[in-house]
Every structure is written in structure tokens, then in C-alpha cells.
Amino acid sequence: QKEVEQDPGPLSVPEGAIVSLNCTYSNSAFQYFMWYRQYSRKGPELLMYTYSSGNKEDGRFTAQVDKSSKYISLFIRDSQPSDSATYLCAPTDRGSTLGRLYFGRGTQLTVWP
Amino acid sequence: DVKVTQSSRYLVKRTGEKVFLECVQDMDHENMFWYRQDPGLGLRLIYFSYDVKMKEKGDIPEGYSVSREKKERFSLILESASTNQTSMYLCASSLFLGGGMNTEAFFGQGTRLTVV
């Protein structure tokens, strides 16, 4: 079983829709949960991260972690065409002194006007 | 701003050639990583390094080696390129904060390598 499972999509939604992106993971030691966004022909960039269980909101984006079910979510409200990208979840554990991230396969999102 | 620079955006090499992919970061980061990204498979870790001359195998090190002679530079070497190594290669770096903590990884733009 892979450390992190993520449905690759593709996901296509109209502008203004609420988007839900999800990952599951297997390693109970994961404590930091990052979301990276990757535009076409670019390297990934950190979008936001959460620590342990709970929610974190940043503008139109909300990251949610449920450690009891090992489930990670990213919600995008009022989605815009500029949100069209691949979204990668990447958890890591505090004990990883080498900064190792475990990436999901990424979900390709298209928001059409 | 942190900058991670990969020497080439696009590269075409022949089967059997020795290939060098170079990565330089300008923020004095301890940790550096090489990933490859393939459709449907996501990012897979090839090698990483947490200090000069130190290296650790990732999940798919076969057919690759690395070199880190200076802190800012991390090179990925394909000893004898094969067609199944055609991929997007991404370099990343992160800062070790101490106490088991690191900053997030900062990525370069990627090198799209085609082996023919």
C-alpha cells in the first residue's frame, strides 16, 4: 500500500463551484499535512499546510485533516479559472529530520469560465 | 525569495549516454532532493541529501546516482540513459530548522528529459 493515495482525476468544474480534493494516508506518524499546487510546465509550490487534526483557512482555501480516519481534504470556494492546476497532498512526520515529503499522485483540476 | 534553478528545461539524450542534471539553490538549504514526475504516478523520490557529500536513496534510485560537492549544488547522474528514464525531473530544497523540523520544500522548474 502506498503511503499516500490521491485520486488523480481529472476534475472539471465551472467557475464559482466548490471543489473538494482528497487524500488518504497510512502512516500514523504523519503530523504535518501540506498541499502543493503545480501549474502546467512549472514546479510545485506550497499552497498551505496544517498541523495535526483540524481545519485551516486561507482565503478561498480550507485544508482539513482527520487523523482518526487518516483523511486529508482541500476545499476551494468560489473556484476561478486561475485555480486550474494539479494539486498534490504531501504529509510528513515530525521525526523526518531529512525533510522527506510523501506525495500523492496529484489531482488535475480544470475550472472553466 | 528562495530560488532553485535547474540547468536545463528540456533535454534530449540518446540511449546509453551519461546524463548530468544540475540543480542549484541560493538559500543555504541543508536538504536537497531529486524527484521524477510521471503521468499517473505522481512525484517519486530518487535521492536526497541532507549535507555536503551525504546522500540517501529514495524510492527509485536504480539507474541513478547523485553528487553533492557543495552545499548549494546537487547533481543527478544517469549512468547510462534508457528510454524508461524519459520523464520530468524536479529538484527541491528545504531548510533544516532543528528539533526535527524542516521548512517546506521549494522546487525548481523541472527538466523534461527525453531519451531516444
Interface residues (C-beta under 8 A of the other chain):
Chain A: Q6 P8 M34 R41 K42 G43 P44 E45 L46 Y49 L88 T92 R94 G95 S96 T97 L98 G99 R100 L101 F103 G104 R105 G106
Chain B: V4 N31 F33 Y35 G40 L41 G42 L43 L45 F48 Y50 E56 L90 A92 S94 F96 G100 M101 N102 T103 E104 A105 F106 F107 G108 Q109 G110
